[in-house]
């Protein structure tokens, strides 16, 4: 006969076994999902190291036995200038958006001024207008002020209108304890000192998330350079890859090598800043 004291113990063990089984199933599903997402990346890298005639060979192989590193040498002869332009624009966009959004987010989140909430709602409302709706007027304006065929249209609008970044910084500044600011005020700190030395260092997770989003947006921008830039020496890497595909349409290995080079900075940036990215988008509070 099973006593009443043995029943809770068996129930606890059964519950623990069920939890372990669920965890195992969950991990297996996550591994399968991860492999599904990483397989195209592995195929791209493998294709970039194959001979041209063996990319679509049967039976298919993921990685060649004899890697053709010369494919990357040929690509590097074509894209250094485009790569430099993409890096330069990404840096300008990231630094500019971080500066503008942090100041605007601090103003909307911590300062008191007339019509603050109304202005913030208007700022958010501008994000509801699709970019295609003002593309032609914007192009005409840029043409009249002499910005067409320059890189200014690729960073000025993005830097000075960071709606999402401002919203994220505002929410993060509002989540910080008021006691931090009050203590600084008691010690005689001014508004800018409170912003720069007290509150801004606590927003590193949000800054990291904004930096990643802005970097990806700038790095992957194909539409902007196609519309505003005509000179080949000013073009960016995404446009170069598109032209590269047209110019070397039969050489898949060179295209895959170029795509691999283009995706590596994205992977590196995310791996370096993934912790800050996760904390930033979840608004987890004071930085530790």
HELIX and SHEET records of a PDB file:
HELIX    1   1 UNK A    4  UNK A   48  1                                  45    
HELIX    2   2 UNK A   52  UNK A   54  5                                   3    
HELIX    3   3 UNK A   70  UNK A  110  1                                  41    
HELIX    4   4 UNK A  116  UNK A  126  1                                  11    
HELIX    5   5 UNK A  131  UNK A  134  5                                   4    
HELIX    6   6 UNK A  135  UNK A  144  1                                  10    
HELIX    7   7 UNK A  152  UNK A  154  5                                   3    
HELIX    8   8 UNK A  156  UNK A  160  1                                   5    
HELIX    9   9 UNK A  163  UNK A  175  1                                  13    
HELIX   10  10 UNK A  178  UNK A  186  1                                   9    
HELIX   11  11 UNK A  191  UNK A  193  1                                   3    
HELIX   12  12 UNK A  194  UNK A  199  3                                   6    
HELIX   13  13 UNK A  200  UNK A  203  5                                   4    
HELIX   14  14 UNK A  204  UNK A  219  1                                  16    
HELIX   15  15 UNK A  223  UNK A  228  1                                   6    
HELIX   16  16 UNK A  232  UNK A  234  5                                   3    
HELIX   17  17 UNK A  237  UNK A  247  1                                  11    
HELIX   18  18 UNK A  252  UNK A  282  1                                  31    
END                                                                             
